[in-house]
Every structure is written in C-alpha cells, then in structure tokens.
Amino acid sequence: MPASFGAHRALPQGTRDYESARAALSAFLRARNARRLICPAYICTAIFDAARHAGVDVETYPLSENLQPATTLSLQDGDFVLLVDYFGLNASGIDEALASLDPARVIVDASQAWFAPTRPGVAATIRSPRKFLPVADGGVLNAEPLPPVEPADERAAHERIRYLLERIGAQPDATREAYLAAEAMLETISDRAMPFQTRAIIDALDKDAIASARRANFTRFEALLGDSNGWRWNLGQQVPLAYPFTIGRTDLRAHLIRKRLFTPRYWPGITVTEPVERRLLEETVFLPIDERYDEHDIARMADLTLETIKELS
C-alpha cells in the first residue's frame, strides 16, 4: 500500500531533499569545494546556473554516439565530471564512461532517470522527481557526506503546485502560463529543503505502477514506430522519461504541435556542435509515455506521427 500522506518517512542514509535538482547540485559543489565542473555541451542550462551559483567554472565535452564523453577527460584537484542518464535510457553509456574515470570525481545527473539505481562509489547522484511524478518542485541528492539544508518554503510550494491542480481535466496549453510561472520560481537557487507536501506526495504514489506504465508505453511505441526511428534504444531494465523518435527532420515537432500532440524540446537555448547533439536537439521528438496514457492513446499518437511523416514526405 502507498504510504499515508501523514507519514513523512525518514530518507535513506546518504539522501537529502532540496527544493530543486539544480539546488541539490549547487549545494554539493559548494560543500566539496569544487573548482571546475566538466559536463556535456548537450545539457539543460540549469546545470550552468547551479555551477555559477556555487562559484564553479564550467567546461563542456562533446558527446559520442553512445552518449558518453567523446574525448578523454583530464581531471585535476577540485574537478568533477557530470555524466547524464539521458531520457532514462543511458545506463550503458554511463557505465562505459565510468570504466575510464575515477568514480569519486563523477556526478551522475539522473534528472531524467528518477528510477535508476544509485551507482556505488560515485561522488553524487542528482534526481528530479517532477519530470516523472505529479509534483511541481523537488530535487534529491545522494552523496556522502551530505551538505546542510534550510527549512522548506511551504507557501511557495502551494503556489507552484497550482498549475498541476488546474491541469486536471484541462488541456496542457490552458495551464502553460501557470506552469511557466512555477518554473520561474525555481530559477532562484536556494538551500531550502523539498517542501513537505512534495515529499508526502512522492511517498504516497504507487511508483511501481508508474514505472511499469512507462516501460509498457515505451515498448508499445517501439513496436509501432521502431522501424521508422533513426535511434536504437536498448530499454533493458530502465524506466524511460519519454520515447525519443527521429526521422532526420527538424520540422516534425512543429507539425505534431499543430495537431495538438505536444512534445518537449531538450533543451532550447543551448549551442551544440556535434552531429549526435544536433540530432537530439533539432531532429528528435520526445513522445509522452507516462501513466496517463494507455495502449489506445499510444496507438493514436503513433498513427498521428506516421501520418504526419507521410504528409511531410
């Protein structure tokens, strides 16, 4: 049975909740007196915000086809490397990269991989529940030793969650302004803890059912669109964020949005140079697979995608 909303369980050892994933990263970098963060060029700009807030220099590396560093990384005292579990589908890329790095200098960015296990020996793992669960804030840090944390701002949390409540029974575009306002509130990085209401919701959810639904929907998309997909993803035991799909065109997402199939872009506002990075940024659509959708919804979205591809041909 899910935990009661009234039972705010103690967190596992080596785990601390923050207001956001970027706040968790900033707190870790400051606590470890980091000098430089080496991260992929294809990354959310929140990573750069967290590093700046921590007073840490940032250097970027290019991505290879298997989504790990394409160059050999030379680390000095005070350096940390960020490896990203892209879309919850990059466990193998991280494992390959770890084989040639000192794990004690590695931060795993699992913001898109809430369900991924924490790798032993790495310096830290950062998670973002709101990309997988119906919450509006929160970030989780797995590390030893743990940085301090300040009391949560529960009033601000009540305001942030408003867009999720309004979205019940409404179309996503009807609540977009409230969503953007909630996102803007998290841009100011603090050392505040995750709000009580956020942790209570997380603890109460049936996360096994959520993970199962995501895996099932990914598999359904793969059966319907896999032959047309320029990406080849090995699902294995992973729980993905979305179904990444590309046909090598930059206009598919815009045409799907016109047909009211909304897909996010990871990430607008960044500059990339490598072919694999451009494919992810410009040519890939990320079809939704969360627990709101069943096999009929997946079939409709797949049909709409194939129909749009045919129109563009």
Buried (B, 14 or more C-beta within 10 A) or exposed (E): EEEEEEEEEEBEEBBBBBBBBBBBBBBBBBBBEBBBBBBBBBBBEBBBBBBEBBEBEBEBBBBBEEBBBBEEBEBEEBBBBBBBBBBBBBBBBBEBBBEEBEBEBBBBBBBBBBBBEBBEEBBBBBBBBBBBBBBBBBBBBBBEEBBEBEEBBEEBBEBBBBBBEEBEEEEEEEBEEBBEEBBEBBEEBBBBBBBBBBBBBBBBBEBEEBBEBBBBBBBBBBEBBBEEBEBEBEEEEBBBBBBBBBBEBEEBBEBBEEEEBEBEEBBEEBEBEBEBBBBBBBBBBBBBBBBEBEEEBBBEBBEBBBEBBEEEE
